[in-house]
Amino acid sequence: MVVVLPKSTYIDGFSFVRITIICPNLKITKNMVATSKNCESNVMMTDLAVSAFSGATLALAFPDYGIWPLAWVSLAPMIWAMRNKSELGSMTLGFVMGIFCFTPTFSWLRNTMTDYAAFPLPLALAVTGLMVVALSAFTAFFGFAFSYIRRASNYDMALVSAPFLWICMEFVRATLPVFSFPWGRIADCQFAALPIIQIADIAGEEGLGFMIILANVTIVKIMDWIANRGLRPARPVPFPGAWVLLTVTLITSSMVYGYHRMETLGDHGGGDNNKVSVALVQGNIDQSRKWDKEYNKTQIDIYRRRTLQAGSKGVDLVVWPETAAPFYFGADPVRDSAIFQLAAEIDAPVIFGAPAYRRTAGGAISYNRAWVVRPDGLAGKYDKVHLVPFGEYVPFKKLLFFLEEMVTAVGDMAPGERINLLDAGDQKIGVQICYEIIFPEYSRQIAEMGATAIVNITNDSWFGRSAASSQSLAMAVFRAVENRIPVLRAAQSGISAIISQTGEITKETGLFIETTAYGGFTPKTGPMTLYTYSGDVFAWICMFGAACFWVMAYRKRNSGPAADT
C-alpha cells in the first residue's frame, strides 16, 4: 500500500517507528514521515502513565505544594503522548491527566462535606469523585480537540492550536451558567511569581495561562527534535528555533513589563502618607459551636476585645470575617447598638458579615450579608450575589428536591440583586464574600465602579487544615493585579491577608489561630487597567481562535478522503 502525502505533512520520528511496526508494508512517498489515519497508535499503559505523571506534577505546582515552575513543563509529556493518538485516545489521556491533577488539588472537598455538612463518608467520597470527573471532562475535551485538529490538518497545526484550546476549555469552565467554577486554573499556581503575573492587568489570568501552555508546546517540539535526531540522523529535523524564539520573547517581555510595573507602582502604589491602616480580626471561632446561643457572647467578646485593641492603635478601618456577627444585624436592637457603639468608640468604620433575612408573602428570605458601620452612625450593606451551589442553595430545586434536606445543613439562601460599594467614609469598599473572590468579573465590576479597595470576608473554617485557603488566597492575588486594587482578606480561621496592587502579600496569618493582622494599604486612585476596561477580551480572542482551528479542521476533514493507492 502506498500513501501519497501532501508536501507539508509531518510526523515525529517516534511515530514513524510505530507506523513501520504496525504497518510494515506501508510506503510513504517524498521521504516524508507522516501520520496515517489507518495507523493510529493505541493508548498503551506507558501513555496512561505519562498522562498521570503530567497531572501529578501539575498538582504539585498548586498550593500547598507550591512548586510553581512545574506548570511550565508538566503538560509537555501528555501532549507528546497525544501526537499519534485518535480523538478517543487523546481524550482518554486528557481525562487521566485531569484525574491525577484535580484529585489532590481538591482533596479538601471531602472533609468539608463530612466535617461540616454532615455528609456520610461514602457520599462525600462519591460527590468529590463526581466533582473531579466533571473537571477532568474539560481536560478530556482538550485532548479530543487536539487530536481532531491534528488528524484533519497536521501535527504542527494542532500544536499551534493547543494554547487556544486550553484557554477555551478553562474559560468555558469559569463561565458556565450556575455551575461555573474557575478554581484551579493553570495560572493560579503562579501567584507567588510576581514579575510574570503582572501581565494580568492586560490579559487577565488567561494571558498567563496561554504563555504556560505555549511553553509546554515548545518543549514538545524540542522533544520531537531530539527523537528525530536519534531515529533519522541522515535527515535530521531542523531545531524548532521559531518556537523557542517566540516563547522566550513572550516570557522575557512579560517579565520586563512585570518588573517595570512593580517599580512604577513603587511602595505598593504610594508612600506611607497615602496609606490607610487596617486591622483584620481573625476570631478563630469554633465552627461546630458558631450558631449555639450559649457561644454567641463569646464570639462577640472576641471581636469586641480585638477591635478595641485595634482602635487603641489608631487604625482607620477594622474588618471582621464573614458571618462574624452571629445574629440578624438590623433586627436585634440591643446587639445592633453594641456594634454602633463600638465603631464610635474606636472612631473607625467596621466592616463585618452577618446573616440577614427579608419577610415576604411567601415567607422569610435569607441572605449572606456584609455590613459597614461608621462612627457617625451610618450603615451600609451588600448581599452576596454569587452563592455556592449545593452549599448555600440548591440549583434547579424542583428537579433536585431530594438534595434540599441535605443542603439545609449548610444553608438555603437567596442571592443579592447587584454589586454595590460600601461607603466607609474616606474609602469606597467593594465587598466580595467568600467564594465570590474566585470570579474575576465581580472584582472587575467593583474596580469599574470606583472602589478604593476590595474587602474579601470569608469563613474558610469549612475547609479545615487543607490547601483550600491557600488556593483561594492565590486567586485573590490575581484580582488585585488584574485591577491594580488592594485586597483585604479577613477569614474566620485564616488565612487573613493584605494584598497590594502588585499582588504582593504584605501581611498573612496562619490557620486556626486567634489573631489580628495589622497593616496598611494604598487606596486605588489611578486609571482603570486594560483588563478592568476591556474584561475578558483576550479569553474571547482565544475562544475565537479555537473555533477557527476547529472549523478549518472540520472543513478539511469533510472535503474528501486522502488519496490511498
N, C-alpha and C positions, 0 to 999 in steps of 0.2 A: 504494500500500500504506500502511495506517495501523497503527501500533503503539501500543496503549494501555498506558501505563506506570503503575506504582504511583506514588503521590504522592511517596514518598521517594527514587525513583530519580534518580541524579545522574551526570553526566559532565562532565569539564572542557571548556572551550571548544575546545581544540585537537582533541579527539576529535570534537566537533560538526562542525568543518570537514571532518575526514576522512570522517565519515559522509555529509555532504552531497555530497562529491565522489564517493564510491564508490556511494552510493545516492541519486541526485538526486530520485527520486520518493517517498522516504520522508518521511512526515509524522509528527511527534512531537506528541502532544497535551499539554495542560496547560502549554504553554510550557516544558516541562522538557527539558533536554539529557540524553540517556541513551545507554547502550550497547546496541546490538542484537546478539544472538547471531549474526545472519547478516551483520553488517557489521564483523567484527573487522579491524583493520588488520594487514597483513602486516609481517613483520620486514624492515626495509629496511637498507641499508648505514649510514645515519645512526644507526639504533638500535644496530647492532653496534658502531659507533664509540663511541657514548655509553657502552655497557657496558664496552668495552675501556678507555675513559678512567676509568670508575669503578674498575675493577680495578687499573689502573696507579697511580692516586692513592692507593688504599688500601695498595698495596705500599709506597709512599713513607712511610707512617706508621710502618712497622716498622723495627727496627734492620737495617742500619746507617744507613739514611737518617734515620730518627728524626723525621720531620715529623709528630708525633703529632696535632696539631689536624685534619689532613686526614681522619682517620677519622670525625669528626663531620659531615662534609659529603659525603664521597666517594661514598656509595651512593645519594644522592638522584637523580642523573641516571639511573642504571639503573632505580630504582623508578619514576621518572616515565615512562621509556620503556615500562614494563610495563603502564601504566594502561589500554591499549586492545588488549592482545595476548591471543591464545589461550593455553591452557596450554602448548602446544608452543612458541609464540613466546617466552613468558616463560622457559620452561625453557632455551631457546637463549641468551637474554640472560644468564641467571644463569650458565650454563656458560662463556660468553665472558668474563664478569667474573672468574670463578674462574681461568681460564687466565691472564689478564693480571695477576692478583694473585699467584697461587701460583708461577708460573714464576720471577719474580725473587726471591720470598721464599725459595724452596727451591732456588736455583741451586747451593748448596753440595753438594747430593746427588751431583752428577756427579763432582766432584773427589774426594769421599770414596771413591767406588767405584773410580775409575781409579787414584788415588794410593796407596790403602791396601788395597783389597780385590782388586786385580789384575783388575778387570773391563776388558775391551776397551772402547774409547771408544764404538763403536756400541751395545754392550749397555748401557753406563752411561747413554747418552742415552735409550735406549728405556725403561729402568727409571725414570729420572727423569720421562720423559714420562708413563708409566703412573701414577706417583705423583701428578703434577699433575692428570691426568684424573680419578683417583679422588677427589681432594679437591674438584675442580670439580663432580663429580656432586652433592655436597651443596649447593652454591650453586645448582645447576640445580634441585634439589628445592625450594629456597626459592622460585624463580621459578614453578615449576609450581603449588605450593600457593597462592601469592599470587593467581595468575590464576584458579585453580579457585574460590577463595572469592569473588573479585570477580565472576565470571560467574554464580555461583549465588546470591550475595547482592547486594552492591553494592560500589562502589569504596571508600567510607568504611569499610565492614566489613573489606575487605582491608587497608587502611592500619592499622586498629586491630590486626589480627592480625599484622602484619609483625614487630614485636619478639618476639612469642611464637614465631613460625615460625623466626626466625633463631636464637634461643637453643635451640629444639628441635633444629634442624639441627646446631648446634655441640656440643650435649650428647650427641647420638647419636654423632657422630664421636669424641668424647672417651671414650666408654664402651663402644664396640663390643668384644665378646669377641675376644681375640687381636690384632686389628688396630686397637685404639683408638689415636688419635693426636691429642691435644689441642694440638699445636704450631700456632701461628699463629692462635689465636682473636683476635677483633677487640679484646678488652680488653687483650691482651698489649702492644700498641703504646703503651699509656698509662702504662707503668711509671714513667716519669720525672715524670708529673704527680701528685705526691704527695698534694695535697689531695683530688683527685677519686677516687683509688684506695682511700682509707681505708674506703669502704663495703664493701670486700671482706671485712671481718671480720663482716659481717652476711649478705651475699648472694653472696659469692664473686665470681669473675670474671663470672658470669652477670648479676649485678645491674648492673655497669658496662656490660656489653655491651648489655643491654636499653636502658639510657639512650642509648647511642650510636645504636642503631637508631631509637629514638623521635625523637632529634634529626634524623636524616636524613629520617624520615617527615614531621616538621613542616616541614622545608624543602620537601618535595614539595608539601605543602598550600599553602605560600606561593607556590610556582611556579605551581600551579593558579590561585590567586587573581590573580596577575599576568597569566597568559594569558587568563583570563576578562575581566579589566578591559579588555584591548586588543581582544578579539573581540566583547564584548557590553556596550559602555558604557551602553546604555539599561537593562539589567537586571544590574548588577554582582553578583557572588557576594560574600557577606559575608567580611570578613577572618577567617582561622581563629584568632581570638583564644583560643578554648578550648585549642587545640593548643599555641599559643605559651605560654600561661599554665602549662599542665601541665608542659611541657618545662622552662621557665625555673625553675619552682618546684622540680622534682625536682633539677635540676643545682645550683641555689643551695643547697637543703637539704643535698645531699650534700657540697658544698664547706664549708658551715658545720660540718657534722659532722666533716669531714676535718680542718679547722683545729683544732677542739676536741680531737679525738683526738690530734693531733700535739702539742698544747700540754700535755694531761694526761699524756701519756707522757713529756714533758719531755726530758731528755737521754738519749733512746733508752730510756726506761723506768727510769732511776735515776741516781744520782750516780756520781762516779769511784770511791768506796769500794766500790760494788757491782759494779764491772766486773771481768771476767775477761780477762786479757791473753792474746792468742793470736798464734801465728806460723803463717802458711800458706806452706809451702815449695813453690815453683814451680820444678821442676828443669829444665824445657825440654829434656827428653830427646829425642834423635833417634829418632822413631818407627820409621824404617826399620831401626834397629840395636837397638831396645829388647830383643829377645829373643836377641841374639847373646851367647854365653857370654863372649866376649872383652870385651864392653862392660858386662857386669854390674857389675864392680867400679867402673867409672867412675860408673855411676848411683848406686850405694850411697854412694860417696865424696861425691858432690854433696849428697845428702840428709843424710849424717852431718855434713859440714862446716857446712852451714847450720843444722842442728839444734843443734849445739854453740854456734854464734853466738847462736841464739835463747835457749839456756839461759843464756849469759853475761848476757843482758838480763833474766833472771828471769821469763820468760813462764810462764803457768800451764798452757798447752796448746799442743801442736805438732800440725799436721795436714799429712800428705803426700797426694798425689793418688791416684787410682785406679791399681791395679797398680804403685805406686811401687816396691815390693819385687819384683824380677823373679825370684822363686823361690817355691817352695811353703813358705811360712812354716808352721811346725808340723811339718814333715817334714825340716828341714835343721838339725840341732842346732848347727852352727858358726855359721851366719848368724843363726839364731834368737837365739842367745846374744848376738850383737853388738848386736841391737836392744834386747834386755832391758837390756843393759849401758848402752846409750845413754840409755834412759829413766831409769835410776837415776842416771846421771852428771849429767843436767840437772835431775833431781828434778821431772819433769813428765810427764804421760801423753803418749804419741804415738799418734795415730790414722793409719792408713795402709791402703792397698789392696794386696792380693797375690792371685795365683791360688791355688786350692785344689782338692783332689780327695778323693774318698772311694772306697775299694775295695769293690766288691760282687761277688756271684757272677757277675753279667753283665759285669763289667769295671769300670774306673775311671769315676767321675762327676766332672766338673769344675764348679767354682763360681767366680763373681766375688765375692770376699770382702773385707770390711773388718775390720780388727783394731784393738783398743786394747791397748797395752802400758803398764802402770803402773809407777812407780818401785818399788813393793813386790813386783813380780814377777808380779802377777796379770794375766791377759789375758782378753779377751772378743772375740767375733766376731759378724758379721752377714753373711748371704749374700743377695745381690741377688735380690729376688723377682720383679721385672718385667724380663725380658730383652728385648733388641731383636730382633724377628722379622727373620729373614734377615741379622742382624748377629751375634747371639750364639747363635742356634739356628734350625733350620728348622721352622716350624709344619707340621702335617699331613705329617710326614716320609715316611710311606708313599706318600702321594699325590704329593708333590713331591720324590721321591727324586733326580731329576735335578739339583736345586739344591744337594744336600748337599756335593758336592765343591767347588763354588764358594764356599759359605759357610764351609767349613773354613778358608779363607784368613783369616777373621776370628775365628771361634771356634764351638764347639759345646758349649754349657753346659747345666746344669740349674738351674732356679730354686730359691731358698731356700724354706723351708716357711712362714715367717711373718715379720712385722715384729717386731723386738725392739730394746731400748735397750742401749747400751754403757755400762758403769759406768766413768767416768773420774774416780773419786774424788769430788770435790765436785759434779761435773757428771754428769747423766744425758743422754747424747747419742743422738739418733736419726740414723742414717746413711742417706742416700739416695745410691745410686751412679749417677752419670752421668744417664742418661735418666729415672730414677725421679723426679727433681725436677719434671718437667713434669706429673706426675699428682697432683692436689690430694688425692685420697683417702689417699695414703700419708703425706703431711705431716700431715694431719688425725689419722690414727691415732697418729702419733708424739706430737703435742701432747696427745691424749687420754690417752696412757699416762704423761704427766707429764714429758716431756723438758724440759730447760732450754735446749736449743739443737738445731738441725738442722745436721749437717755433710754437705755435698754434695761428695763426692770424684769427680772426673771426669777423663777423658782426652779433651780436645777437639782434640788434635793431628790426629785423623781429619778434622776439618773444614777444615784449612788456614787460610789467611788469608781468612776469609769472615765473613758475618754470623751464622753459626750460634751461635758462642759468645755473642755479644751477645743473640741471641734467647733462648737458654737462660737467660742471666742475668736477662733481663726476666721470665721465668716464675718464677724463684726469688724475685724481689721479691714477687710475689703470694703465694707460700707463706708468706713472713714476715708479710705484712699479714693474710692470712686467719686466721692462728692466733696473731698477736702473739708471734712467737717469732723470735729471731735466727737467721740462716742464714749459715754459714761455708762458703765455697766454695773448695776447693783444686783447681786444674786443672793438669795436667802442663805445658801450654804456654800457659796463660791461657784465659780471663780468671778470675783468682782474685779473690775479693771478700769483704768483710764487710758484711752487710746487717742493718740494725737492725729493731726491731719495727714501725717506721713505714714500712719499705720503703726508707729512705734507704741508698744505697750509701756507706758511710763510708770504705771503702778499696777500691781497684780497681787491678789490674795491667794491663799491656799484653800483647799477644800475642807469643809466641815470644821471650821473654826469660827468662833465669835470674834469679830474684829471690825475696825473701821478703816477704810482706805482713804487717806488724805492725799490731796494733790491739787494740781491746777491745770486748767485748760485755756487755750486761746480761742475765743469765740470765732466762728466763721464770719468773715466780713467781706471776703474777696468776691470776684465774679464767679458765676457758675462754671463748673468744669465742662469739658466737651461731653463727658458721659452724662452729667446731670442734664445738660441741654438736649442732647440727642437720644439718650436712652440706649436701647439695645440695637442700635443700627448695625454694629459690627456682627452681632449674632444673626440679624436678619440677612446680612450680606452672605454669611456662611450658609444660612438656610437656602438662599437663592442659589449659591454656588453648588451646594449638594444636589438641589433639584435639577440644575443644568447638567451636572455629571450623570445623573440618573436618566434624564430624558435622552441625552446623547447615547448612552449605553443602550437604552430601550430601542431607540430608532435603529441603531446599528445592528442590534441583535435580531430585529424583526425585518431587516431589509433583505434578508436572504441568507441561506447557508453558505459557509465557506466551501471553496472548491475542494472536493475529495475525489481523487482518481486512483 
